[in-house]
Amino acid sequence: MEFSDTHSTPARVQFALLRAATPRRKFQLACSLTRTTATLAFRALRRANPELSEQDLDLLFVARNYGEDLAGRVREYMARRPS
């Protein structure tokens, strides 16, 4: 059973291109995908929480993606640092 929205022929071509890519190119693609995913997640948080400040959105992003523990430590650090 296949769960892709890509027809099998283009999918085979895509996989062949990925297999042929250099390690550097694969790393670039992974970084690009990571950036895009984080950007989309942050936009969704902003749309769902328009009342939050940028700092509070940043902390919410950290909490959702890296856990409340880290978000709490970042919050404490931000409160201690000079403005």
C-alpha positions as CSV (number, residue, x, y, z in Angstrom):
1,M,0.0,0.0,0.0
2,E,1.4,3.4,-1.0
3,F,0.6,6.6,1.0
4,S,2.2,9.1,-1.4
5,D,0.4,11.9,-3.3
6,T,3.1,11.6,-5.9
7,H,2.6,9.2,-8.9
8,S,5.1,6.3,-8.9
9,T,7.0,7.5,-12.0
10,P,7.9,11.0,-10.6
11,A,8.6,9.5,-7.2
12,R,11.1,7.1,-8.8
13,V,12.8,10.0,-10.5
14,Q,12.9,12.0,-7.3
15,F,14.5,9.1,-5.4
16,A,17.0,8.6,-8.1
17,L,18.0,12.2,-7.9
18,L,18.3,12.0,-4.2
19,R,20.4,8.9,-4.4
20,A,22.7,10.6,-6.9
21,A,23.0,13.8,-4.9
22,T,26.3,14.6,-3.1
23,P,26.3,14.6,0.7
24,R,26.5,18.4,0.6
25,R,23.4,18.6,-1.6
26,K,21.5,16.2,0.7
27,F,22.5,18.3,3.7
28,Q,21.3,21.5,1.9
29,L,18.0,19.9,1.1
30,A,17.6,18.7,4.7
31,C,18.3,22.2,6.0
32,S,15.9,23.7,3.6
33,L,13.2,21.3,4.6
34,T,13.9,22.0,8.3
35,R,13.7,25.8,7.8
36,T,10.5,25.6,5.8
37,T,8.9,23.3,8.4
38,A,9.9,25.7,11.3
39,T,8.6,28.7,9.4
40,L,5.2,27.1,8.7
41,A,4.9,25.9,12.3
42,F,5.7,29.4,13.5
43,R,3.1,31.0,11.1
44,A,0.5,28.6,12.4
45,L,1.2,29.5,16.0
46,R,1.0,33.2,15.1
47,R,-2.4,32.7,13.3
48,A,-3.7,30.7,16.2
49,N,-2.4,33.2,18.9
50,P,-2.6,36.7,17.4
51,E,-2.7,38.3,20.8
52,L,0.8,37.0,21.8
53,S,3.9,39.2,21.6
54,E,6.8,38.0,19.4
55,Q,8.7,36.9,22.6
56,D,5.7,34.9,23.8
57,L,5.3,33.3,20.3
58,D,9.0,32.4,20.4
59,L,8.6,30.8,23.8
60,L,5.5,28.9,22.7
61,F,7.4,27.7,19.6
62,V,10.2,26.4,21.9
63,A,7.7,24.8,24.3
64,R,5.9,23.0,21.4
65,N,9.0,21.9,19.6
66,Y,11.6,21.3,22.3
67,G,9.5,20.9,25.5
68,E,8.3,23.0,28.4
69,D,11.5,22.4,30.4
70,L,13.6,24.2,27.8
71,A,11.0,26.9,27.3
72,G,11.1,27.5,31.0
73,R,14.8,27.8,31.1
74,V,14.8,30.2,28.1
75,R,12.1,32.3,29.8
76,E,14.2,32.5,33.0
77,Y,17.3,33.5,31.0
78,M,15.3,36.2,29.1
79,A,14.0,37.6,32.4
80,R,17.5,37.8,33.8
81,R,19.3,39.4,30.9
82,P,19.5,43.2,30.6
83,S,17.1,44.9,28.2
